[in-house]
Amino acid sequence: MTSEQPGVERSEVSWQLDATTVYGTLVRPSGQGLFPAVVMVAGSGPTDRDWNSPLIPGANGSARLVAEALAERGFASLRYDKRAAGPHAAENLPALVGKMSMQSHLDELVGAVRALADQAWVERARIFALTSSEGALHALNYQVHDPAVPLAGLVLTGAPGRAIGAVGRAQIAAQAANVPSGAEVMAAYDAAIGRFLAGQPITPDPSLPQPIVMLLQSLEYPANLPFARELWTTDATAWLADVSVPVLVVIGKKDIQVHWRADGGPLQAAAAGRDVTFLFPENANHVLKHEPTPLAELTPAAAVARYGSADSVLDPESLDAILGWLVFHQESIDRLRVAL
């Protein structure tokens, strides 16, 4: 264990999964425990354990900052690199080609929860998940499949409330609306996606803007299949309706990747009758950072640039709400025990 600030301990952990290794970071309060704990699940693409991505500048990842805040409030945490992300991706990728799927992501999370639960200072009955973006799907998928170590609750941040393909199309359409040939761009995009979902070569129309061509081509990279096809039609609402533990959904009003109404609305409908709390903080972006720019002036490029920038900070409204929700629900386990 190492400590960079009083009262907080850190260590590295790894575990085998098939022919690969998963790597993560444990953070906990100093002392003997037992501590409630949080497993942190990253978002899409090559996003690493800290919620940094090589596709986005900066290394001030939100997950690391949240883990430190959790430790200060008495929670241990584990954040881990998906096997196709982080510094060990190159050594893992050869074993993953053609094998990445919703199941392989679920297997990673199963291993992460087990690794956290096996720590002598963690209370197994008080392990929560805190997810970013696509990570919500994997945590929900975990919880509804009768896991050996069920989660005590879920915090889903930047969570999609529509099928991932619908979220992606909405992002493309927003950009296409600003060009004269927008209708033609969307028609060519939809045709390519139709071929992709049918298992045919995407073959993007050469008239499409290069960033869209690159996105389409990335979907059928061998390392991304069959996961990309599964993900494109996966909808969190079906799983949310089946979750019986408490859930907190956080979607910032300055999130440019999912939308607090377009995604929050379907999630709210799916959560009817469940112990699900919704928070739509005014100035939070997709990765829980505080975004001071007025929404009308916020461009996608500027928004993404703040995700990991050195001067970016966690959104205080979001962080306070998440910490307060976790404290309340881990303490409610004690209240339930007394009542029984």
N, C-alpha and C positions, 0 to 999 in steps of 0.2 A: 504493500500500500504506500502511496505517496500523498502528501498534503501540500497544497499551495496556499491555503488560507486556513485560519484556525477553525477547527470544528468540522472540517470536510476531508474525507479520505477518498482516494481514487486508485484504481488498479485496472490492469488489462486482463481480459479473459478470452478464451477461444474454445471452440468445440468442433468436432468432426461431424460432417453431414455428407453421407455417401463418400464420394472421392474428393470432397472439398473441405475447406475449413472456414468457419465463420468467426469473425473477430469483433470484439466489442469492448466497451469501457464501462466499468462499474464506478458509481459515485455514491457515497453514503455519508451520513453523519458520523462523527467520531463516537466511539463508545461500543457497548456490547450488543445493542439491539434488544429485542426484536423490533425491526423497523417495517413500516408499510413501504411498499415499493411500486415503482412504475417502470414498465417496459416501453421504450420509445420506438415507434415504427415510422421510418422515413417515407417520403413521397416517391414520385415516379422517376424513372430514368436512372442515371448514375449518381443519384443523391446518396451521400455517405451518412455515417452514423451521426455526424454533427449537423446534418441537413445542409451541407455544402455540396455543390455540383461543379465539375470541371467545365460545364457549359455556361456557368454564371460566374462573373468575377467576384472576388472576395472570399474570405475564409472565416467570417464572423458568424458561424452557424447558430441558428436559433436553438437547436437541441442541446448544445453544450451549455448555453446560457440558462435554459430551462432546468437542466440537470443540476446546475449549481444552486439555482433558486429552490429547487425541491429539497436538496440536502439541508439548506438553511432552515427549512420548515419541517425537518424531521423525516424526510422520505429518502429512501435509497432509490437508485435507478440503474437501468442497463440500457445503453443505446448501442446498436450494432450496425455493421456494414452489411447490406445485402451482398451476396457473393459476387455479383457483377458490378459492385461499386467499391470505392475506397482503394487503398494502396495495394490490396492483395487481389484486385479484380483480374489482373493478367494471368495470375497463376491458377485462378479458379475457372476462367472462361472456357478453356478447352474441354473441361468436363461437363459444361452446361449447355453446349451447343445442341439445339434440338430438344432440350429437356426443361427449359424454363417454362413455367406454367403457373396457374393460380395455386396448384398443389405445391410446387417447389417453394413459392413464397410462403405458403402456410407452414411448410416444413421448417423454414428458417425461423418463423415466429414461435413455433412449438419448441424448437431448440433454445430460443432466447428465454422464453418463460421458464423452461426447465432449468437453464443455467442460473437464472435469478432465484428461482425457488430453492435451488440446492445450496445457496449461501446460508451459512449457519445463523447469520444476523438478519435474515429476511423472514417475515411472517407470511407463510404461503397463502393464508386466507385473505390477505390484504394486498394483493398484487393487482394493479390497475394498468391499463394501456393508455398511452398518450400518443396520438398519431398525427401525421401531416398528410393532407391531400389523399393520394392513392392508398396510403397506409391505413386509412379508415376501412377500406374494403377487406384488407387482410386481417385486421383485428376483429371485424364483424364475422368474417368467415371462420376465424378461430373459435369465437365464442359460441356460434350456433352449431358447431360440430362436436359437442359433448367432450371437451378437452379434459385430459387428466388433471390439469391444474386450471380450473376455471378462473377467469378474471373477476375481480370484485366490482369493476365498473370500467367504463370507457370514456375517454376524452377525445373527441374527434374534431380536429381543427382543419380548416380549409377543406371540409368534406364535400365530395360531389353528391348531389341529390338526384342526378340524372345519370343515365348510362354514360360511360366514359366517352364513347363515340359522340354522343350528343353534346357533351361539354366541349370536346375538341372541335366539333363543327361550329359551335357558337363562337369560339375564339377566332376561327378562320373567317367566319361570316362577318364578324366585327371589323376585321382588317379589310376584307374584300369590299365592304360598304364604302370605303374611302377611295376606291379606284373606279374609273369609268366602265371597265369591263368586269365589274364585280359579279354580275349574274352569270357570265360565261365562266369565270373562275370557279364559282360554286358548282356549276353544272359539271365541269371537268373533274372537280374534286369528288363530288358525289359518285360519279361514274367509276373513278379509281377505287374508292372505298367499297363500292358494290362488288367490284372484282375481287378485292382483298377478302371480303367476308365470304365470298363464294369459293375461296380457295384457289383463285386464279391469279396469275401474275398481275401486279398492280398496273404496270405500264403507264406511268403518268403522262398526260398530254404535255408535249414540250412547250406549249404556250403558257403553262402555269408558272407563277413566280418561283424562283429557285428555292426559297425557304420552304415552300409547300411541297415541292418535288422532293426535297431532302427529307421532310417529315414522312411523306408517303413511302419513300424507299426504306426508311429506317424501320417501318413496321414489319417488313418482310425479311429483314436481316435474319439469317439462320439462328443467331444467338437470341433473337427476340421471340422466336416461335417455339411452341404454339401459344405462348403467353399473350402476345399482342392481339391475336384474334379473340381469345377468351376475354381479355380485359375490355376490349372495345364494346362488348355488349353487357358487361357486368354492371348491375344497378344496386347501389347500397340500400335502397329503400326496402327491398324484399327481406334482406337480412335484419335490418333495423327493427322491422315489425316482429321478428322472432326473438329478439334479445330481451331477457327478463331482468338483467342487472341495470343499475342506474347508468345513464349516459348523459354526457354534456357535449353539445354540438356548438362549436365556435366558428363563425364565418364572419370575417371582417368586412365592413362596408367599403373598404378600399382594396379588397381582394379582386384582382383582375383576371384570375384564372377560374374561380368559381364565383357564383353570385349569391348574395345573401337572400335574394328573393327567388330567383330561378332555381337554385339548388336548396335553399333553406325551406321553401314552400313544400316541395315533395317530401322532404325529410320530416317536416312537421306533420304532414298528413299521415305518413307511415308510422309515426310515433304516437298517434292518438291512443290514449288509454295506457301508455307506458310511462315509466319513470324517466322521462327524457327532458332535459332542460336545454333551452336554446339561448345563445348569446350572440348578438350581432354588434360588436364593438365599432364605434364610429371611425376610428383611425387605425385599425389593424389591417395589415396586408396578408398575403397568402401564407406567410411563414411566421406570423405572430409578431412581426416588427411594427413599430410605430411609424406611420406614414403621415408626415405633416402637410404634404401637398394637397390642396383642394382637389377633389375627384375630377372636376371639370378640366383641370389643368394637368392631370396625371397621364402621361403617355406610358404604353406598355414597356418601352425600353427603360424609362426612368424608374418605373415601379420595380422591375426585375433587378435593376442595378443596386437597389437598396437591400435586397435580400441578405447579402453577405458583406456589405460594405463595413469598413472598420468603424464608422461613426454611427451605424444603425443600432437601435436599442429595442428591446422587447416592448411591446405595447403594454403600458401599465394596467389599463383596464382589463385586457385579456389575461395577463399574468395573475393579477389579483383574483379574478374570478375563478381561474383554473385552480390556483392554490387553495382558495377558500372552499371550492367544491370538493376537492380531494380530501382536505382536512375534515370537512363535515361528514363525508361518506365513509372515511376510514374510522372515524369515531362512532358512526352509527352502527358499525359491526359490534362494538362494545355494548351499545345500548340494546341491541337485539339479544346479545348473549345474556345480559342482565334480565331482560324480559322473559327469556326462556328458563 
